[in-house]
Amino acid sequence: ASSSGISAADSTAYFSYATSLVTIIVAILGPVLGSFADTKGYKKPVFTFFMMMGVLGCAGLAVPKTWLAFLAVYVIAKVGFNASLVFYDAMLPEVTTEERMDNVSSLGYAYGYIGSVVPFVVCLVLVLLGGKIGLSMTTAMVLSFLIIAAWWLVCTLPLLRKYRQKAYVEATPHPIRDTFSQLARTFQEVKGQKHIFLYLLAFFFFIDGVYTIIDM
């Protein structure tokens, strides 16, 4: 962006706009896709679609030569990542027992964050010290995006191989139309339970704050 004559303040603003756009897209799609994925046989395929959208988008960040193209690919990759989390989180009750759910969830977060440090350190070494082994900054960044994408895909393969959907509603002749009916029923139930509605609303703002800090 700087080489195109855009100030650091403006480029940061454009990046934050792109991140906000992702949040809005996923906030709109999330409930609909989540309800759709509750249909028998749909959760893993929909999760796989968005996971691959994120993986390929991440790898694709190595391609653009202009800041605007980079932001466009970034939005695609980020939507894929955030949307895949909707289904990833929904898989938790199906991969363990109720008694072990808190433990499995906590370990999942811990191992996930620890595991994410491994490619991060590798990429940091490439970016900061690549010049000493003859790598340009551009080449180091390209390799970094490809490493992250490969790491993400490889770490997801065990889940794709072993996960089986246990909680579902039976498929109907009109799954998309029925998804909206199911979503409307869910909202009606939530409206009748104020504490759940307030919790979901509070969590939305809380987690959006957390992700904003991480993104920026």
Secondary structure in CASP SS format (residue, H / E / C, confidence):
PFRMAT SS
TARGET T0000
AUTHOR 0000-0000-0000
METHOD secondary structure of the structure
MODEL  1
A C 1.00
S H 1.00
S H 1.00
S H 1.00
G C 1.00
I C 1.00
S C 1.00
A H 1.00
A H 1.00
D H 1.00
S H 1.00
T H 1.00
A H 1.00
Y H 1.00
F H 1.00
S H 1.00
Y H 1.00
A H 1.00
T H 1.00
S H 1.00
L H 1.00
V H 1.00
T H 1.00
I H 1.00
I H 1.00
V H 1.00
A H 1.00
I H 1.00
L H 1.00
G H 1.00
P H 1.00
V H 1.00
L H 1.00
G H 1.00
S H 1.00
F H 1.00
A H 1.00
D C 1.00
T E 1.00
K C 1.00
G C 1.00
Y C 1.00
K H 1.00
K H 1.00
P H 1.00
V H 1.00
F H 1.00
T H 1.00
F H 1.00
F H 1.00
M H 1.00
M H 1.00
M H 1.00
G H 1.00
V H 1.00
L H 1.00
G H 1.00
C H 1.00
A H 1.00
G H 1.00
L C 1.00
A C 1.00
V C 1.00
P C 1.00
K C 1.00
T C 1.00
W H 1.00
L H 1.00
A H 1.00
F H 1.00
L H 1.00
A H 1.00
V H 1.00
Y H 1.00
V H 1.00
I H 1.00
A H 1.00
K H 1.00
V H 1.00
G H 1.00
F H 1.00
N H 1.00
A H 1.00
S H 1.00
L H 1.00
V H 1.00
F H 1.00
Y H 1.00
D H 1.00
A H 1.00
M C 1.00
L H 1.00
P H 1.00
E H 1.00
V H 1.00
T C 1.00
T C 1.00
E C 1.00
E C 1.00
R C 1.00
M H 1.00
D H 1.00
N H 1.00
V H 1.00
S H 1.00
S H 1.00
L H 1.00
G H 1.00
Y H 1.00
A H 1.00
Y H 1.00
G H 1.00
Y H 1.00
I H 1.00
G H 1.00
S H 1.00
V H 1.00
V H 1.00
P H 1.00
F H 1.00
V H 1.00
V H 1.00
C H 1.00
L H 1.00
V H 1.00
L H 1.00
V H 1.00
L H 1.00
L H 1.00
G H 1.00
G H 1.00
K H 1.00
I H 1.00
G C 1.00
L C 1.00
S C 1.00
M H 1.00
T H 1.00
T H 1.00
A H 1.00
M H 1.00
V H 1.00
L H 1.00
S H 1.00
F H 1.00
L H 1.00
I H 1.00
I H 1.00
A H 1.00
A H 1.00
W H 1.00
W H 1.00
L H 1.00
V H 1.00
C H 1.00
T H 1.00
L H 1.00
P H 1.00
L H 1.00
L H 1.00
R H 1.00
K H 1.00
Y C 1.00
R C 1.00
Q C 1.00
K C 1.00
A C 1.00
Y C 1.00
V E 1.00
E C 1.00
A C 1.00
T C 1.00
P C 1.00
H C 1.00
P H 1.00
I H 1.00
R H 1.00
D H 1.00
T H 1.00
F H 1.00
S H 1.00
Q H 1.00
L H 1.00
A H 1.00
R H 1.00
T H 1.00
F H 1.00
Q H 1.00
E H 1.00
V H 1.00
K H 1.00
G C 1.00
Q C 1.00
K H 1.00
H H 1.00
I H 1.00
F H 1.00
L H 1.00
Y H 1.00
L H 1.00
L H 1.00
A H 1.00
F H 1.00
F H 1.00
F H 1.00
F H 1.00
I H 1.00
D H 1.00
G H 1.00
V H 1.00
Y H 1.00
T H 1.00
I H 1.00
I H 1.00
D H 1.00
M C 1.00
END
